[in-house]
């Protein structure tokens, strides 16, 4: 399967779902979060869909835009990691 067609890592999907959940709880659109965090609209779409692995600075920007501690973004990611069987 070509790399562009591969399934996203479950940990990235979980991270994206948590970001979306927090964004929606605050009533923010993707455009609003992009503006608040200083990130691109398209980049946030990829992150929310688990198609991009955000770096530390991006995570910090998203957390700031959501007005949450960065750790809040990872609350469900450890459970997704257990399902990967990677052991890393």
Secondary structure, 3 states (H helix, E strand, C coil): CCHHHCCCCHHHHHHHHHHHHHHHHCCCCHHHHHHHHCCCHHHHHHHHCCCCCCCHHHHHHHHHHHCCCHHHHHCCHHHHHHCCCCCC
